[in-house]
Amino acid sequence: MRASFVFSEVLTGLRRNITMTIAMILTTAISLGLLGGGLLIVRTIDKMQDIYYDKVEVAVYLTDEVSANDKECTQQPCAGLRSQIEQTSGVDTVTYENRDQVYERFKQMFQAQPELLDLTRPESLPATIRVKLDDPERSDVLIKAFEGQQGVKKIDDQGTLLSRLFDVLNGVRNGAFAIALVQALAALLLISNTIQVSAYTRRTEVGIMRLVGATRWYTQLPFLIEAVVAGLIGAILAVVGLGLAKTFFLDSALAGPIKSGIIPAVDFLDILYVSPYLFLVAAGISAITGYVTLRMYVRL
């Protein structure tokens, strides 16, 4: 098989149906871009889980009376609560913070919002017993055991807040995947139509090739390569689009949460990490769609 002939046939096919080829490339690029966005969200969720689940705590907020009168947690009921929590199965570490220490933590967390700091005083914050568990998912056991006990004002499970955040991110990811699926269907139809039109416009020369002994595989290969090339160009555009979206949108839109450490930054290494999947999907879907189209709808 002469590679130069196949190459020239591929270029001829791409040029001859230029509008459909461009539409196929753009649709494929949008579909792969959405798929890449979903994969980046999955990667971000994985990073956040690695960061947060090691730091997840259950915060036992104490009543105003205990917070005001027992700064060292040496009296009852604070000392008793702390002792019981330390003896509870599954508890890793227990840390007590009085109002002044809680206020210092509060100032560090909200240093970017000075107006909030001006309105907050140490007396408005409760002393807190912070509990780190061996298994953060078993926080409900601790909550049931100590909620409502004397000296306890409220118990806050950070794991619940994280679960809600991850649910929102998972919803965004699922939405991106759903739109990508619809776009992928449009791309498949465009690939199929483009191959059919390309084969029809070259039916005479293909017929001559068959008469002189060319195999079916030899006559079909240029059409398959056309589809794969268009898909790979779409993948390149998708990767470039993800890079541009990161530079001009994500970095600015998420600057605050990223700076405060709430959300890990999406960097170019993350985009490079998901790029091979986009190229594999583009090449695989294009080749399979082209082959099925040629076998079912085109007689070469």
Secondary structure, DSSP 8 states (H G I E B T S, - for coil): --HHHHHHHHHHHHHHTHHHHHHHHHHHHHHHHHHHHHHHHHHHHHHHHHHHTTT--EEEEE-HHHHHH-TTS-STTHHHHHHHHHTSTTEEEEEEE-HHHHHHHHHHHTTT-HHHHHH--GGGS--EEEEEESSGGGHHHHHHHHTT-TTEEEEEEHHHHHHHHHHHHHHHHHHHHHHHHHHHHHHHHHHHHHHHHHHHHTHHHHHHHHHTT--HHHHHHHHHHHHHHHHHHHHHHHHHHHHHHIIIIIHHHTHHHHHTTSS----HHHHHHHHHHHHHHHHHHHHHHHHHHHHHT---
